[in-house]
Amino acid sequence: MTFVYALQIALRSLKVNPLRSLLTMLGIVIGVSSIVTVFAIGRGAQVRLAEQIRSIGANVLMVNPGTAREGAVRLKAGTRMTLTESDVHAITEDIPEVRTAAGSIAGRAQILHGSKNWNTTVNGTTSNHFLVRDWDLVSGRFFSSAEETGAAKVAILGATVAHELFDKQDPIGTQIRIMNVPLEVIGVLDPKSPDQDDVAFVPLSTAKLRFLGSASGINRNAVAYILAKVSSDEQMQQAKSDIEALLRQRHRIASEQEDDFKVLDPAAALQAQQGAIHTVALLLVAIASVSLLVGGISIMNIMIVSVTERTREIGIRRALGGRMRDIRLQFLCEALVLCLIGGAFGIICGIVLSMTVARMAGWVTALDPQAIALAVGFAAMTGIVFGFYPAYRASKLTPIEALKTE
């Protein structure tokens, strides 16, 4: 008996009891669809985090101000506006691992152009901000030194803001209004990601003087946060330690006092999230594999019943010259076909389910060919492992005993 002929016999046998075959495959369908869906959601989350890491820029450290206290209650991060433009200059000049740094303040505002308007984040910063984040321009130019020191009425738009206000028109040289302050658009940034592109940048001095005010009500030199670009990945930890030591010295913080700032590595934090997502995805896959185990047990039970029902058929095949290995191959192929058909339905259900989750929950999903191949491999292995005992049992029947069975 050839393998192809055994497959043909298996398909004919499954057609005899289609409902039983369908119910037997159900566990495999659920297990494979669960694996495909979990991998698609997990892979989508990893892709989204990778985009966020790239959007931040390579080797970037973020310095945030500390938390204020009201009695014994600690408020949210950033409520103590202790960082200043002088800190930015000190980090750039005194930390050898830092290539450049930029301070920023930000707030929400309505931007108008003609009859169109858009509510977005307005970020007051310097041209170094774009160097830190490896952010290029699609058109136009960055702020000049004169514009940064002179509080010039100029703006650089993110891709989302440029699209909402100008659609396909070239915004360079046109005027927009932020809080009734007219500004000339001098640049449009290269798209990074939807949440990163919804922003308009103005010179830091312009933001403080004309509409956002100082970052704190006390110190007009204050900034809301600082971004620092480190020369290489190997120097990140050393740069972080040096920045912490420098700011503690500049802010005159005693050794027993806690920092009034926080130095973070956003990329490292996102990579840690990536690792956590991967771990959770593997855990969910392990749980989904239980469905394959249940489906395999179901297939073994049904195949044992099938061997019992078809004892006379087995006896006739043995009497006509069928070898033990031919009988094993026949029943192994039936179990394998059951699992592969169930796996195919499971892949289709998994793809549909992942697309439905992406649409309804707004999550990012990404189908992984390796996950699909892994699911098919698990299904095939389930058929072979759990189909072996019924096939072995069928092959051990002697012709005489099989033909005597009613």
LINJOTA-V995381 format. One record per run of one state. SS is the DSSP state (helix for helix, strand for strand, loop for the rest). FROM is the first residue (numbers start at 1). LEN is the number of residues. If there is no record, write none. Layout:
SS:FROM:LEN / SS:FROM:LEN
This chain:
loop:1:2 / helix:3:14 / loop:17:1 / helix:18:39 / loop:57:3 / strand:60:6 / loop:66:1 / strand:67:4 / loop:71:2 / strand:73:5 / loop:78:6 / strand:84:1 / helix:85:10 / loop:95:3 / strand:98:16 / loop:114:2 / strand:116:10 / loop:126:2 / helix:128:5 / loop:133:4 / strand:137:4 / loop:141:4 / helix:145:5 / loop:150:4 / strand:154:4 / loop:158:1 / helix:159:8 / loop:167:8 / strand:175:4 / loop:179:2 / strand:181:9 / loop:190:4 / helix:194:4 / loop:198:1 / strand:199:5 / helix:204:8 / loop:212:10 / strand:222:1 / loop:223:2 / strand:225:6 / loop:231:2 / helix:233:18 / loop:251:10 / strand:261:4 / loop:265:1 / helix:266:44 / loop:310:1 / helix:311:9 / loop:320:4 / helix:324:38 / loop:362:7 / helix:369:27 / loop:396:3 / helix:399:6 / loop:405:2
